[in-house]
């Protein structure tokens, strides 16, 4: 390989097009990038993005004799670039199932969808530890606040991706914790002690490091003074990317930076110098997705550094070896022509995926209701009786109301809430309909605000289902019951209705699941 070809493999780039054109073809021919990252801006339809990825593969192979890594952010929840039906749950909803088996299967099904349209790398899972009720910018993108649970669930998700020959990318090493500020928009200092980081944030990455060489880790742009007194972002710290990750955790896979055009990096140094510094510090691949001019300057800067010895040829070849190992693994994938298409009506879906989503939703409800401290309840297989009380169901979500009513064993009165809904809308329907039970499904800040404004006596009679982020409804609450589901699945209402007797019986702890 020429030096130009080798340096190009160290870059994952983005571009503003939905199809290949002369400008992109010229760039690939001259600079030979080894990987591409696609965003919403690149995706108009499944057929279009599949064709784009096929063309990127052909162009890369024609100009480098190597297959490219083609990546996407498909975490689930709000960070979903592809149209998948039903909508994928966020990481917190998967974590709440406490099931490594379901998490691995979700990773596998996600990988199959990515493969269907030509992606072979996913910038997931998120292994950051975050309190669901805290102020971390990660929020529901985290599997939870328990380091060991995040390790188990996150590593399982990565295993699922690997089963589909999609390269997982764990992020954001060495962990963002409960930091409120987002490195996308500012320089961030993580003031956690080394002891706290090792006891908490690093635990999931320790588990992930056991997966071998065919994986990737994305470095955070946050600064960790406790790990490196020089106080540079983790992307530029050899103490973090080499000493800690490679030497101490024995990590064997690829090390990738977050986008060097984010403010957390760009405000520290110029992007071309940032690319070189990150590579010298220990990164195998640097990410630059927004400016072609910056990409060209960075590649020239890295090439010059190899030529004048600032980046040794041995170090370059070691990085290249790791990249080629991963590409060889990802390139083995061959889709069986006997498999049915996963694309229909502009979305990706399958029977297996629909069944999996149903299981995730069910397990979310179970973990809300079944306390670990009640083993005697779990041993009891008696089904709780259905309530005969009339239920008033209120929510902005029409899907929730319709699916709840259709599956309910109780008589149901429904009312759709809007941004203009008032406290009187809730109290009046309860009074006029004679409802003994009020069910309120929260989807966002406006519903949460309305819920908070209700009189205390009304709050005590309400069963709250939170379909949004945890912070919408406080952990300490006066409500009759609170279910934290965290994602607005189209069948959420149906599932709540199916388990409504258990939900009501759970108040006194006398319910049990029938297996």
DOLODO-371220 format. One record per atom (N, C-alpha, C): x negated, y negated, z. Coordinates in steps of 0.02 Angstrom, whole numbers, plus 50000, padded with zeros to 5 digits. Each point is the difference from the previous one (the first is absolute). Layout:
// DOLODO-371220
XYZ...
This chain:
// DOLODO-371220
499585006050000500424994050000499574993850000500214995049964499644993650000500144996350065499594995050015500104996050060500694996649998500184997649942500654996749992500575004850018499955006249977500525005050015500015001750074499415000550031499985001650071500314994450042499814993949986500274994350039500764999549992500245001149940500724999649989500395004850043499715005850016500345004950042500114997550071499644994950021500054997450068500584995050008500394999049948500534994950003500695002949986500484997850041500715001249986500304993149985500284999349941500224993449977500754999949985500284994150001500694998949980500024995449940500584999549970500104995749941500734998149996500174994649964500694997450002500455002449942499865006049973500365002149941500455006150015500505001149956500435005950005499835005149945499544998249957499755004749950499294997949981499635004649973499324998349979500024995249941499494995749996499964995249945499254998949984499874995649953499314999049978499554997550056500274995550042499604997350055499795005550049500495004250019499855005450046499545005249968500125001649938499575004849965499284997549996499914993549986499344997149997499655000350068500374998550053499725000150068499775007150017500425004949986499835006950017499395002349960499984998149936499435002049958499354997050024500024993650022499394996650020499785001750071500495000250048499815000650071500135006950029500395004149966500095007150017500215001350073500534996750024500235001150069500225007250010499875002650059500165007050014500695001250027500354994750022500655001050031500444993849990500655001250003500494994749990500525000350056500254994150019500544999650049500584996349969500585003150001500604996949971500474997450054500334994549985500474996850046500694999649966500474997050034500674998949972499964996249934499524995449995499934995949940499855004249938499745006150011499825004449944500545005049982500555000050039500505005349993500684997049980500235001849940500664998049977500495005950002499755005949987500415006150002499545005950008500295005850015499595006050008499685002149935500384999749946499735001949934499424995349981500104993650014499484995049982499365001150040500065001150066499395000750040499665006749986500395005149984499695006449981499594999149936500264996449952499634998649937499384995850015500074995050043499424995850019499455004350030500185004450046499505004250033499675004849950500405002749954499715004449949499504996249957500164993849983499544995949960499374998250038500084998550065499414998550042499535006150003500305005850006499605006250002499615000849934500354999149944499675000849935499444994949990500144993750019499504994749992499395001450043500125002050062499455001450046499575005849974500345005349979499625005849976499614998449937500314995949956499664998249938499374995850013500014996050053499454995350013499515002350053500205004950042499555002250054499905007650001500405003749961500005007350001500195002750069500344995950040500245001950066500744998150007500385004050038500694998050014500014994450052500484995649997500044994750050500395002250062499894996650055500475000350056500514994649987500645001850002500544995249990500424999950063499974994450036500284999750068500624995650003500385001050053500604996150014500114999950075500334994850025500214999750071500705003250004500045006250021500655003250008500045002950071500054995450049500025002050070500695002650019500524997349968500685001250022500274993750033500664999850013500294994050029499944994149954499814994250028499954993949960499415000149952499505004150015499415000449956500105006049953500444999149952500155005249950500024996749932499545001949958499954996849933500445003549949500155006350010500385003849951500725001050022500475000449952500705001350017500115007350016500105001650064500125006850023500675000250035500405005149986500655000750030500075006750035500255000050063500144994250043499364996150015500084993750023499424995950016499565003450052499345000149991499555003550047500024996850069499985004050053499964997350068499334996750012499984995250045499364997150020499625004850045499384998350014499585004450041500275001050070500294994850029500255000650068500575005050004500435000149950500555004849998499735007149995499465000949961499705006749996499675001850066499654995250030499675001350064500495001850054500594996949998500505001350052500275007249998499935003349943500215007149996499555004450043499394997750012499495003750038499865006849967500095000349934499925006349964499454999349948499435003450012499465000149951500225003649936500435004950008500255003749942500404995549953500454995950027500394995549958499554994649970499514997750037499554994949975499585002749942499745006050006499625003049946500435000949938500625002250010500455000949943500174993349967500064994750040500134993449972499404997749958499395001350025499414998549961499985003949935500195006350003499995004249940500514997649948500624998750023500514997749953499824993249970499724995650042499774993549974499465001049947499545004550013499475001549952500285002649934500505004250003500315002549939500304994449959500324995350034500294994249965499454995849967499454998950036499464996149972499695003449940499915006550005499725003949945500464999849939500654999950012500485000049946499904994149952499774994450027499914994049958499264998049994499555004650018499304999049983499534997250053500224999450062499564997750053499655006050033499374999050020499645005350034499694997750067500194994050022499734997450063500544995750033500105001050065500504996250037499664996250057500134993550005499714996150055500435000950062500015006050025500365002250059499675006650021500055001950064500444997350052499684994350040500424996150032499784994950048499875003650067499384999750023499825003250064499914994950057500224993949989499974995050053500505001750055499804998750062500435000950058500374993550013500665000350004500374993850012500615001450044500104995750049500595000450043500614997849958500505004349992500594998149960500344993650023499944998550065500324994150027499524994150005499385001049977499504994750005500034995349942499484995949994499984994849948499505001549944499755006249996499515001749949500284998949930499584997449955500224999049931500125006749965499745005450028500105006649970500725002450010500284998950059500705001650013500185007249986500545001049961500265006849987499575003849949499464996949976499545003649956499575005050040499994999350066499635004550044500455005950020499695005850009500385005850023500194999550074499714995350037500194999150069499454997250043500115000350066499534997150048499595005150038500145006449989499635005450033499435002349954499374999050019499445001749956500005007249977500165004650044499995007149981500575001849953500574996850010500565001149954499844997349931499724994049998499814997049935499475004349965499535002750039499505004549971500335006149969500455003150037500325006249976500444998649939500444995050006500484998649947499654997149938499524995450011499654997049944499565004949962499645004250037499585005049968500425005049961500585001850027500455004649966500254996949934500174993650002500234996549939499455000349946499384998850022499435000349953499925007049971500105005150041499955006949975500525001349946500604997150009500525000849950499804996849934499714994150003499764996749939499475004349965499555002850039499475004249972500285006249966500545002850027500325005849968500244998349930500174993849987500234997949934499424997149958499395000750025499404997549966500024992449994500274996750050499984992750004499524998250057499554995349988499504998150050500324995450051500025002050065500264995550052499494994850018500234994250021499554994650022500244997450067499675002150053500204998050068499774992850013500434996250032499834992950012500284997850067499714994850030499454995749979499445000850051499485003649983499475001750047499604993850021499844999550066500105004850054500654999150039500524997149970500654999250032500174992850013500614998149983500214993050011500324998850068500225005450033500314999250065500624995649997500124996450054500604995850006499874992849981499504998849956499844993249979500584997149960500184993950016500564996849966499794997149933499404997149996499774996749939499835005249946500154998349938499905004449943499394997749960499495004549991499404998149962500154998049927500605001549975500174997749933500004992449997500154996850057500104992749998499524996150045499585003350039499554996350045499435004550023499484997050029499465003850032500255002450068499915006450014500285003050061499455002950044500024998450063499555002950050500385005050042499755006150002500285005150044499585000250063500284997850055499614999250062500005006250044500255005649975500015006250039499295002150019499935003050058499355002550022499835006449962499365001750000499805006249967500335006050031500074999950067500325005550035500735000849978500364994449996500705000349980500085002449928499574997649957500035002249930499895007549994499525002650037499855007249996500555004350032500314997450053500535003850033500664999749962500084994949959500644998949968499944999849923499734994749973500034998749928499625005149958499455002550026499585004649960500265007250001500445001750046500235006950008500305002749935500464996549966500275002849938499475001149946499514995549997499485000749949499535005950015499945001850064499615005950018500335006249971500665000450007500365005749972499975000149924500084994349970499994999349927499325002049971499474998650037499325001549977499885007549991500435004150029499925007249994500255002749934500304995849958500315002449938499515001249943499384998150009499505001549949499844994149954499775001649940499714994949955500514996949953500575003149989500464997749948500524995150027499784995450040500434995150031499654993249998500384994850017499714993350003500224996550064499614995250023500164995750056499934992849977500494995950016499964992949984499774996150061499514995649990499744995950054500444993950012500064998150062500354993950018499574993949986500324994349988499634993749995499974996350066500265003150053499954996850066499285000450026499844995650047499354999750032500045003450068499515004350016499995003950062499364998650039499994994750040499384998350036499755005650045500455004150027499785005350045499635005549962500115000649936499675005249960499404997349962500024993549983499444997049964499924992750023499484998750040499914993250027499864994749947499855002149938499884995149947500654996449981500575003250018500664997049990500164998549927499945005349959500234999649931500585004849992500444999049950500545004849989499745007149992500405004850020499795007049998499765002149931500284997049948499805001649931499264998749988499704995350037499314998149989499535002450055500255004350044499615002150058499755007149992499345000849996499715006749996500095003950066500034996350055500115003350065500685003450001500504997249964500675002949999500085005149944499824998249939500135004549943499505005749995499394998950024499495005349996499875003250068499784996150049499825002850065500595003450034500574996450003500585002750036500385005149958500204998049939500435004449960499635006149974499444998949967499655005849969499595004050051499624996550042499545003550044500335002750063500404995850032500315002150064500615004449989500454997949955500615004049988499895005649949499415000349969499835005249951500475000049940500224994149980500464999449944499635001349934500325003849955499675002249938500304996949937500574996750005500354997649940499764993249975500434997049958499854993449972500154994550051499614994749997500144994050040500174994449951500594997150008500264995049955500154993650039499854994349972500194993750033500734998449986500294995850042500634996849983499834994749947500494996749974499884995349945499534994350022499464999349965499514994750016500254993149982500584999649969500284993549985500534997950051500065003950054500414998050057499624994650039500374995850036499684994550036499545002550055500175005850031499575002750052499305001449976499925000949935499345001049970499774993749964500434997249959499814994449955499774993950038500284998950060499804994150039499345001150036499755006250000499365001450031499434999049950500105002349939499484999249949500315000749930499634997849950500215000349931500115007349980500495001449956500205006949987499455004249969499584997249957499475004149970499485002050052499844995450045499545001650054500325004850051500664999250009500365004550045499975007249974500085000849935499975006749970499335003250012499464996349989499335002750011499895001750074500194995450043499895001050072500385006350025500625000949975500405005850021499685006549976499755000049939499695006049972499355001650037499604995150013499385001050038500145002550071500544997450030500175002050068500255007150005500295002749945500235006950003500615001749958500334995049971500585001449958499795003549936500415004749977499895003349936500364996449944500584997250016500414996649950500254993550029499944994649962500264993650022500624998249958500484997050033500644998449969500044992749982500164998649936500104993249976500575000249950500584997150016500595001449960500334993949968499724993950010500384994249978499644995549950499354999949998499654995549954499505003849958500115000149934499545003349955499314996750003499994993450005499374996450005499605002250061500335000750057499675002450061499745007249990500405004149968499805007049988499365000249958499984996149947499415000049956499384997550036500084994650039499424997350037499755005050052500465003450033499805004850051499625005949970500235002549943499665005649968499304998049977499944994049975499344997549979499544999250060500284997550056499614999050061499745006750027500435005150001499805006650024499485003049954500104999349935499515002749952499324996750009499994993550010499374996450011499675002350064500405001650051499725002250064499665006849994500275004349956499675006449988499344998949962500024995649953499414998649959499434997050040500164995750050499464996950039499875003550067500355005650012499855004150059500394998450063500424994949999500404998650060500505005650015500215003549948500415006150007499615005649967499775004950040499565005149973500385004749953499645002849952500305004749953500235006350037499645001950053500205005950039500684998850033500094994150029500634998450032500564999949947499874997149943500494999849946500205007149979499515004449993500145006849978500395004050052499874998650064500385003350054500734998049996500124993749990500704997649994500335003149939499635000149945500275002749938500175007450009499575003750035500135007150012500665000950038500114996050052500635000750038500604998449956499934994949957500554998249956500155005649951499495003049971500095005349950500305006250031499835001550062500295005750035500764999050007500194994150021500724998550008500365000149933499694997349949500325000049934500085007149973499515004250012500055006949978500605003550033500084998850065500575002950036500664997549972500064993449991500624997149976500155002049929499495001149960500105001349929500205007249985499975004350050500195007149990500755000749989500384995150025500745000449997500255001149928500425005049992500335001249937500745001650015500434995749976500725001050014500265005949958500365004550034500295005649964500554997549954499995002049936500534997949954500685002950017500015005150045500635003150019500364996150055499654995350032500314996150053500504995049971500574999150033500484994949976499734993050012500224995349960499784993150008500264997250066499584996050033500204996750062500294993149987500044998049936500264993549981500715000749973500464995950027500695000049976500324993450018500344997149952500374993750011499564994450029499384999849976499554994650021499685000950067500095005950032499715001150066499665006850003499595000950051499695006450015500395003550056500145006349991500355003750053499955007549985500195004050049500045007249991500435002950056500245006049991500415003350052499595000950063499375002049993499575001050058499914993550039499914994549964499904993650032500634997750036500575000749969500644998150032500105004050064499855006449997500075004350060499514997850054499394998149980499504997750049500224993650033500264995249962500254993750028500545001450052500435004749984500545001850047499725002650066499485004049995499685002850060499674994450041499664995449966499684994450036500514995950038500574998649968500524996150033500295003750059500125006649992500265004050055499525000250059499365000949986499515000350054499924993350034500104994549964499994993450031500554999450052500595002449983500574999750047499855004550060499735005949987499865004750055499514997050050499464997049975499514997350046500264993950038500514996749973500334994650037500415002750058500265006049992500485002650048499715005150049499545004149977499785005750041499384998350039500064998650064499444998250042499555006050013499344998949996499545005550013500045002550072500264995950044500035001750071500605004250018500395002249949500605003850014499985006849966499525004350018499955006549967500625004350013500334999050058500605003950014500564998349952500004993749975500514998149952499865003349933499355000549981499845003149937500175007449999499995003150059500155007150004500755001249991500404995150012500735000649995500214999049927500335004749970500194999649930500724998049990500314997250051500704997949995500064993749959500474999849954500144994049962500444995350039499854993650006500444995450034500634998949960500544999050034500644999049967500044993149968500384999749946500104993549967500444995550044499884993549995500404995250037500654998649961500534998650037500644998449967500104992449997499524996250026500064992750000499924997249930500374994849986499934996649937499344996150000499665000149942499364996749994500064994149952499754994250021499934994349955499274999749978499885000849935499325000049973499884993649963499454996450018499854993649969499285000049976499894997349940499324999549973500014996049936499434996849984499944996849934499965005249944499805006250018499895005249950500655003649983500234998949939500615003349977499895007549995499405002049979499845007149995500075003450068499734996750052500045002950068500735000950021500404994949991500705000350021500395005449963499905000449936500385004949960499785007250017499355001050007499775006850015500175002050071500004995250047500205001650069500745002050003500424996149967500725001350002500175006649967499685001649944500165006149964499815006350038499494999450044499755005950036500235000250073500354994950023500174999550071500555004850020499955002850060500525004150029500514995750038499854993750011500434995550037500364995449951500584997250020500314994849959499554993849999499904997149941499514994649992500314994049967499854994150028500164993749968499344996749982499904998049937499374997049979500074992649984499464996350011499984992949982499294998349978499954997449940499344997949974499834993250028499394999350026499764993750027499614996249947500004993450006499644995649954499584995150040499604996149965499594995050034500424994950037500614999149978500454995150031500435002950056499945006550013500425003250051499864997150069500544999750041499964997050067500155005150053499874998050062500155004350058500735001950000500444995349983500725001350001500195005549950499615000849946500165005349952499925006950033499525000550045499885006350035500525001150055500094994950041500475000850056500725000749976500194996649947500695000549975500165006849972499535003049963500155006549971500045005350054499594999350052500035004850056500684999550034500244993950010500634999050035500605002049957500004997749938500585001149956500075007249978499455003549994500025007049976500045005050057499914997750062500045004550057499445005150001499414997949979499435004649997499695001050069499925006350019499665001450062499244999849993499775000949938499295000149986499854995149943499494995950008499774995649947499315002349978499935001549935499365001949971499764994349956499394997650012499744994449962499325001949972499955000149933499385001849967499644993649979499404999050028499614994049988499525001149942500004995449952499565000649942499474994649995500104994450036499524994549995500114994850054499634994549997500014994950053500694997050013500404999049949500664996950010500475004450040500015006549984500415004750039499745000450072499335000250007499715000450067500184993950041499994994149969500184993850036500735000250021500445002449957500715000650017500105004850059499645005549998500035004950054499794997050066499474996149998499734996950061500494995050030500414996849958500464994850022500655002750031500115006549994500635002950026500034999650076500614999450029500075000050073499755006650029499774999850061499705005950032500485005950003500644998650015500485005550005500105003549933499944996249946500065003049933499375003949984499424997250018499375003549987500005006950033500275000450060499995006450037500425005449966500454997949955500435004949966499745001849930499444997049980499775000949931499455005449994500095004149949499475004649979499634996549942499374998650009499614996449950499565004849961500034999549934499555003749956499554994949965499365000250014499534995349970499705003249937500194997349942499755002449936499404995949976499824994850039499454995649980499395001050044499604994850008499395000550039500155000450074499565003250040500135000950071500134993650039499644994749981500074993750036500684996749996500425002349955500674997049994500425001250062499905005750032500385001750060499515001850055499984996350056499515001150053500055007050030499425002450023499975006650032500455000250062499974994950040500444999450059500644996649977500565003450006500624997549971500605001850045500564996349991500605001350040500525004349964499835002649941500505003249958500165007150024500575002449979500225006750019499495005349976499754999049940499505004549973499634996449944499365001449993499604997149946499645005549962500115000349935499645004649956499534995949956499355001550005499504996549959499825004649941500304998749942499875004249941499484996949954499944993349999499464996549965500044999849924500455003749969500064999249928500725001249979500214996049951500704999849980500125005149944500025006250018500145005449954500734999849979500145001949938500684999749975500485004550038499735005250033500415004650039499944999050075499734994350020499924998750072500675000550036500524996949971500665000250031500265007050007499925003949948500235007050001499655003950056499344999250006499635003750051500204997850070500104993550010500214997650066500685003050016500455000249951500675002750011499985007450018499575003749965499955007250013499765001550071499604995450027499725001150067500314995350053500554996949982500294995150046500205002950067500275006150003500145002950066499385000650044499445002149969499385000450038499774993150023500104995049957499794993250016500384997550062500655001350002500394997850057499845004150062499915006549992499855004350058499314998750028499564997349958499314998750022499964994950055500544996150009499984994950053499885003050068500305005950011499935003150066499495005749999499685001149943499495005149995500265007050000500665001149983500285006650005500135003349933499684997449947500115002949934499435004849984500105004049948499475004449976500105001249926499455002049968500045001549928500145007349990500445001549953500125006949980499565001649939499565004750007499545001749945500355004649950
